[in-house]
Amino acid sequence: MGRRAEGFSFLKRGGIWSVRFRIAKRRHEYSTGVKAEPKARRPSEAAVRAGEQIYAAALQGKRLVRQGGAASRAPGAGQTLAESFAEWLDDLTVRAPTRAQYEVFTVQWLREWRRASELIEPSIAAYFRGRLREVTRKSVQNETSALRRFGMWALETGALDAPIVVPTIPKSALGKRFAVRRRVAAPELSADEIEALLAGLPERSEPRIRGAVGFPIKARFEVMFDTTLRPATLDKLSVPENWAPGETVLRLADDDDKEGNGREVPLTRRALAALKRVAPDAGPIFGKHKYAPYVEPVAAAVLPPGKAAVFTGQHVRSAAITRALERSANLAGVMHLAGHKHASTTSKYVRPSLRAALDVIGAFAAPPASVSGEVLGEKPKRAAGK
């Protein structure tokens, strides 16, 4: 009696069509031995026939050694650990940044383990104890999660014959902070300080080629402050993919956001004016450039020395989220603007300050006012005659 199967598909391996399928939740992959044309997107009739034969034989429980004149294998049979890692990465359905991080992990793992037989509990535990002496607990947790994910895949596909045991990192293990922080904590910046900074920024960079137009600077940071968008997202904004004249929102796809959080972001009058001022007819609006040479001198001129010494362009976004939280009790709205999936992330931008305390005291003395129609970056409209 045949075992329960879930269909099969074809893919290219080294210029040869291979057939892939699952039986009883276990993945199998075999070479058909049929050459694949370089630009072919679909398997040839010969590859399909060979694949059907392999699939039928597997359903009957037959052990496949050779098929179509080529050696066939299931993942793990004769594979090196490096090959298993590569195949796992190929199978992953994750966003590009996550895949890139997992690739870094596999390089580190191959320095520690060369063969699958070395992935035993004492060796894995010793490895992560060593990692805690190099990086933070959070970084180690991310790595243990990736190794567990590989272990489950390897067991399911047959790349490993037994599960691997990855230790849980105790809460008491803090790990080691970076000797030099890659990002400095944002200083507390008032709205007046940010506005002074924005006012001092040049409209565009100095072009390196005579007759060329520099990249936009002031408009980029105005949009960042009024929308709270990440620098990497601003780098990707393009016409007409994300915005076109006449639209009052930015349309973000999942790939535009660090967290894969595609959404529509409303624009203030200032942000809309900034886009109209610099957006091309088509193509990138801001692009990816080095802004520090233009931003840091202005920060040094308008900010107190202590704040100017650590200021970076990223801190404009941090100040924008803090300001949004101070001005609105709508946590869900601020999360949407910032692209946060968890309230705990947004809460990190809450900054207790005398300014915030004075706002609270002032609210007690002032009559109630509705701000439901107010958009981030705009002031409430005053009634006529007042």
BELWOMO-V947256 format. One record per residue. PSI is psi in whole degrees, -180 to 180 (* if undefined). OMEGA is omega in whole degrees, -180 to 180 (none if undefined). Layout:
BEGIN
{{PSI,OMEGA} {PSI,OMEGA}}
END
This chain:
BEGIN
{{131,-179} {156,178} {157,-178} {128,-178} {167,-175} {29,179} {175,-179} {162,180} {169,-178} {152,175} {162,-180} {135,175} {108,179} {35,179} {9,180} {140,176} {130,174} {153,178} {138,-178} {138,179} {170,177} {140,174} {124,-177} {44,177} {11,179} {127,-176} {141,178} {149,176} {130,-178} {144,175} {138,176} {-16,-176} {3,-178} {127,-178} {141,179} {129,176} {144,-174} {-41,-176} {6,-178} {132,178} {-19,180} {148,-179} {151,177} {169,179} {-37,180} {-40,179} {-39,179} {-45,179} {-44,179} {-41,179} {-41,179} {-40,179} {-42,179} {-44,-179} {-45,-179} {-41,180} {-39,179} {-37,178} {-31,180} {0,177} {14,-179} {146,178} {120,-177} {126,179} {-51,179} {145,179} {131,177} {26,178} {3,-179} {148,178} {133,180} {149,-178} {154,167} {153,179} {133,178} {-24,-178} {102,-180} {8,-179} {148,170} {166,179} {-36,178} {-41,179} {-39,178} {-42,177} {-44,-178} {-41,-180} {-36,176} {-46,179} {-36,179} {-31,-178} {-19,-174} {138,174} {75,-178} {168,178} {158,-175} {-43,179} {-38,179} {-43,179} {-42,-180} {-40,179} {-40,178} {-35,177} {-39,176} {-42,179} {-44,-177} {-34,176} {-43,178} {-40,-178} {-37,-179} {-19,173} {-24,-178} {-39,-176} {131,179} {-30,-177} {152,-180} {-30,-179} {-17,-180} {-9,-179} {69,-180} {160,-172} {-48,-180} {-40,-179} {-42,-180} {-43,179} {-42,180} {-38,179} {-47,-177} {-26,171} {-40,177} {-38,180} {-34,179} {-20,176} {-3,-177} {-36,-175} {176,-177} {163,178} {-40,180} {-43,179} {-41,179} {-39,177} {-42,178} {-38,-179} {-40,178} {-37,178} {-42,179} {-42,-179} {-37,175} {-40,180} {-42,177} {-43,-178} {-42,179} {-41,178} {-45,-177} {-38,179} {-40,-179} {-38,-176} {-10,-179} {5,177} {-27,173} {145,-180} {-18,-178} {151,179} {151,175} {144,-177} {115,180} {126,-175} {153,172} {133,-178} {119,-178} {151,-179} {-25,-179} {-16,-180} {109,-176} {-19,-176} {-165,-177} {127,177} {155,177} {139,179} {-39,176} {117,-179} {134,179} {-25,176} {133,180} {140,178} {139,-177} {134,175} {161,177} {117,-177} {128,178} {164,178} {-37,180} {-39,179} {-41,178} {-43,180} {-39,177} {-39,178} {-48,-179} {-40,-179} {-31,-177} {-11,-177} {143,175} {154,179} {-44,-177} {164,177} {167,177} {120,-179} {142,179} {-20,-178} {134,-179} {131,179} {-11,180} {167,179} {130,180} {171,-180} {152,-177} {141,178} {-60,-177} {-47,-178} {-38,-179} {-46,-177} {-25,172} {-44,178} {-40,179} {-46,-177} {-37,-177} {-16,179} {-15,-176} {19,-178} {149,177} {150,177} {-42,-178} {-33,178} {-42,178} {-36,178} {-32,-172} {-12,-176} {136,-175} {154,175} {130,3} {9,-174} {-41,-176} {-24,-179} {148,176} {152,180} {136,-178} {-17,179} {148,-179} {11,176} {156,169} {132,180} {110,-178} {129,172} {165,-180} {-38,-178} {-15,180} {-15,-172} {142,-179} {-39,-178} {8,-178} {31,-174} {80,177} {142,-176} {172,172} {133,-178} {118,180} {150,-177} {139,172} {172,178} {-42,-179} {-45,180} {-39,179} {-42,178} {-38,179} {-42,179} {-43,179} {-31,-176} {-35,-171} {-13,-175} {135,177} {175,176} {-32,177} {148,178} {-173,-177} {140,180} {-50,-178} {-46,-178} {176,-179} {118,-177} {174,174} {111,-176} {-16,-175} {-42,-179} {-22,-179} {-28,-176} {-44,-174} {-40,177} {-37,178} {-41,178} {-41,180} {-29,-177} {-31,-172} {-15,-178} {155,173} {150,-175} {-41,-178} {-38,179} {-40,-179} {-31,-177} {-29,-177} {-1,-173} {139,170} {164,-179} {-32,179} {-29,-176} {-17,175} {-41,177} {-44,180} {-45,179} {-35,-180} {-42,180} {-42,178} {-45,180} {-41,179} {-40,178} {-36,179} {-35,-174} {-15,-175} {141,175} {5,-177} {85,-178} {-40,-179} {-37,179} {-42,179} {-40,177} {-41,-180} {-47,180} {-48,-175} {-15,-179} {27,179} {138,177} {-16,-177} {136,180} {-28,-180} {-31,177} {-45,-180} {-37,-177} {-21,179} {-17,-179} {0,175} {122,-176} {101,175} {132,-178} {161,176} {-37,180} {-44,180} {-39,179} {-41,179} {-35,177} {-40,179} {-48,179} {-40,179} {-34,179} {-32,179} {-36,-175} {-23,-177} {151,176} {152,-180} {142,179} {141,180} {129,177} {20,-176} {-27,-179} {2,-177} {140,178} {144,180} {127,179} {-9,180} {152,177} {148,178} {142,179} {140,179} {145,-180} {151,-178} {136,178} {-1,180} {*,none}}
END
